[in-house]
Amino acid sequence: MSHIEQEMRDRKYPVAEDIALQRKVWRFERAGWYVLLLVVILTLAGLFSKGPLSDVHATSAGQDLTIEYERFHRNGSAYGMVIHAQGQPSKPLTILISHPMLEGFSIESIQPQPDRSMGTTEGLAISTQTDGQGRATLYVTWRSEGIGLFKSAISIPGGGNIPITQFIYP
């Protein structure tokens, strides 16, 4: 009998050992290490906050609206969103943020300051001025205040619409 075979047999001396049970424990520990490694990799990839899995760059079908945002947030954390919109040159442009977004998040700041904003039956309408090429860019800082999945949309009335799905961790 080889040395390895002897090591893998049950013993009574000097300590009672159940090698079959010990092998099960070792397999369980190894599986636990693999799960832990997977969680660390997913965390680094952005499953729980910033990273490639969380970052979204969405453009409407008519390409008149583009939004850069994050899918995953933590309750109470702040994050930035960039909204690029295309309209008529040097004219006012309205951007509509739907109600579900406002239920899970609060607006901390909007830069540049909009010309006006008002609540509507659809959500929050923000009016801003476009430049000479018809472009407008808003930098919005949000604070997450809910927990769970939030499905909302940002749109230009009569123009592009981008659905947004975000998850807020406790």
C-alpha positions as CSV (number, residue, x, y, z in Angstrom):
1,M,0.0,0.0,0.0
2,S,1.4,3.4,-1.0
3,H,1.9,6.3,1.3
4,I,-1.0,8.3,-0.4
5,E,-3.4,5.4,-0.1
6,Q,-2.5,5.1,3.6
7,E,-3.1,8.9,4.1
8,M,-6.6,8.5,2.6
9,R,-7.8,5.8,5.0
10,D,-9.8,6.3,8.2
11,R,-7.6,6.3,11.3
12,K,-8.1,5.9,15.0
13,Y,-4.6,6.8,16.1
14,P,-3.3,9.4,17.0
15,V,-6.7,11.1,16.2
16,A,-9.9,9.6,15.1
17,E,-10.5,10.7,11.4
18,D,-13.3,10.1,9.0
19,I,-11.6,10.7,5.6
20,A,-14.8,10.4,3.6
21,L,-16.3,13.2,5.6
22,Q,-13.1,15.2,5.4
23,R,-13.1,15.0,1.6
24,K,-16.7,16.3,1.5
25,V,-15.6,19.2,3.7
26,W,-12.6,19.9,1.4
27,R,-14.9,19.9,-1.7
28,F,-17.3,22.3,0.1
29,E,-14.5,24.7,1.0
30,R,-13.2,24.6,-2.6
31,A,-16.6,25.4,-3.9
32,G,-16.9,28.3,-1.4
33,W,-13.6,29.7,-2.6
34,Y,-14.8,29.6,-6.2
35,V,-18.0,31.4,-5.2
36,L,-16.0,34.0,-3.3
37,L,-13.8,34.5,-6.3
38,L,-16.8,34.9,-8.6
39,V,-18.3,37.5,-6.3
40,V,-15.0,39.5,-6.3
41,I,-14.8,39.4,-10.1
42,L,-18.4,40.5,-10.5
43,T,-17.8,43.3,-8.0
44,L,-14.8,44.5,-9.9
45,A,-16.8,44.3,-13.2
46,G,-19.5,46.6,-11.7
47,L,-22.4,44.4,-10.6
48,F,-22.7,46.3,-7.4
49,S,-21.7,49.8,-8.4
50,K,-19.4,51.4,-11.0
51,G,-17.8,49.3,-13.7
52,P,-18.4,47.9,-17.2
53,L,-21.5,45.9,-16.1
54,S,-23.1,49.0,-14.7
55,D,-22.1,51.7,-17.3
56,V,-24.7,52.3,-20.0
57,H,-24.5,54.5,-23.1
58,A,-28.0,54.5,-24.7
59,T,-29.1,56.3,-27.8
60,S,-32.7,56.7,-29.1
61,A,-33.8,55.2,-32.4
62,G,-33.9,58.7,-34.0
63,Q,-30.5,59.5,-32.5
64,D,-31.8,62.7,-31.1
65,L,-31.3,61.6,-27.5
66,T,-28.3,59.9,-25.8
67,I,-28.0,59.1,-22.1
68,E,-24.9,57.9,-20.1
69,Y,-25.9,56.4,-16.7
70,E,-25.3,53.5,-14.3
71,R,-27.5,50.5,-13.9
72,F,-26.6,49.6,-10.3
73,H,-26.6,51.8,-7.2
74,R,-26.5,51.7,-3.5
75,N,-29.2,53.3,-1.4
76,G,-28.2,56.8,-0.4
77,S,-25.3,57.1,-2.9
78,A,-25.0,59.9,-5.5
79,Y,-24.2,59.4,-9.2
80,G,-24.0,61.4,-12.3
81,M,-26.0,61.1,-15.5
82,V,-25.3,62.9,-18.8
83,I,-28.2,63.7,-21.2
84,H,-27.3,64.7,-24.7
85,A,-30.3,66.0,-26.8
86,Q,-30.7,67.3,-30.3
87,G,-33.3,69.8,-31.3
88,Q,-33.8,72.9,-33.4
89,P,-30.8,75.3,-33.3
90,S,-31.0,78.1,-30.7
91,K,-34.5,77.1,-29.6
92,P,-35.9,75.8,-26.3
93,L,-35.9,72.0,-25.9
94,T,-37.9,70.0,-23.4
95,I,-36.6,66.8,-21.8
96,L,-39.1,64.6,-19.9
97,I,-38.1,62.4,-16.9
98,S,-40.8,59.8,-16.1
99,H,-42.3,59.4,-12.6
100,P,-40.7,56.0,-11.7
101,M,-37.2,57.7,-11.9
102,L,-38.4,60.4,-9.5
103,E,-39.7,57.7,-7.1
104,G,-36.4,56.0,-6.6
105,F,-34.1,59.0,-7.0
106,S,-33.9,62.6,-6.1
107,I,-32.2,65.3,-8.2
108,E,-29.3,66.9,-6.4
109,S,-28.2,69.2,-9.2
110,I,-28.7,70.0,-12.9
111,Q,-26.0,71.7,-14.9
112,P,-26.4,74.0,-16.7
113,Q,-29.4,75.3,-14.8
114,P,-32.6,74.7,-16.9
115,D,-34.6,77.6,-18.2
116,R,-37.5,76.1,-16.4
117,S,-38.8,72.9,-15.0
118,M,-42.3,71.8,-14.1
119,G,-44.2,68.7,-13.0
120,T,-46.5,67.1,-15.5
121,T,-48.8,64.1,-15.6
122,E,-45.9,62.1,-17.2
123,G,-43.1,63.3,-14.9
124,L,-40.7,66.2,-14.7
125,A,-40.4,68.4,-17.8
126,I,-37.0,70.3,-18.0
127,S,-36.6,73.0,-20.6
128,T,-33.2,74.1,-21.8
129,Q,-31.8,76.2,-24.6
130,T,-30.0,74.4,-27.5
131,D,-26.8,75.8,-29.1
132,G,-26.3,76.9,-32.7
133,Q,-26.1,73.3,-33.9
134,G,-29.3,72.3,-31.9
135,R,-27.4,70.4,-29.2
136,A,-28.1,70.5,-25.5
137,T,-26.3,68.6,-22.7
138,L,-27.5,68.3,-19.2
139,Y,-25.4,66.9,-16.3
140,V,-27.7,65.6,-13.6
141,T,-26.6,64.4,-10.2
142,W,-29.0,61.9,-8.6
143,R,-29.2,60.5,-5.1
144,S,-30.7,57.0,-4.9
145,E,-33.5,56.8,-2.3
146,G,-35.3,53.6,-2.9
147,I,-34.5,49.9,-2.9
148,G,-35.2,47.4,-5.7
149,L,-35.8,47.6,-9.5
150,F,-36.9,50.9,-11.1
151,K,-38.0,51.1,-14.7
152,S,-38.4,54.6,-16.1
153,A,-37.7,56.6,-19.2
154,I,-36.2,59.9,-20.4
155,S,-37.7,61.3,-23.6
156,I,-38.1,64.4,-25.8
157,P,-41.8,65.0,-26.4
158,G,-42.4,64.2,-30.0
159,G,-38.9,62.8,-30.3
160,G,-36.6,60.1,-28.9
161,N,-37.4,57.9,-25.9
162,I,-34.9,55.8,-23.9
163,P,-36.2,53.3,-21.4
164,I,-34.0,53.1,-18.3
165,T,-33.8,50.1,-15.9
166,Q,-31.9,50.6,-12.7
167,F,-31.4,48.5,-9.5
168,I,-30.8,50.0,-6.1
169,Y,-29.1,47.8,-3.5
170,P,-29.9,48.4,0.2
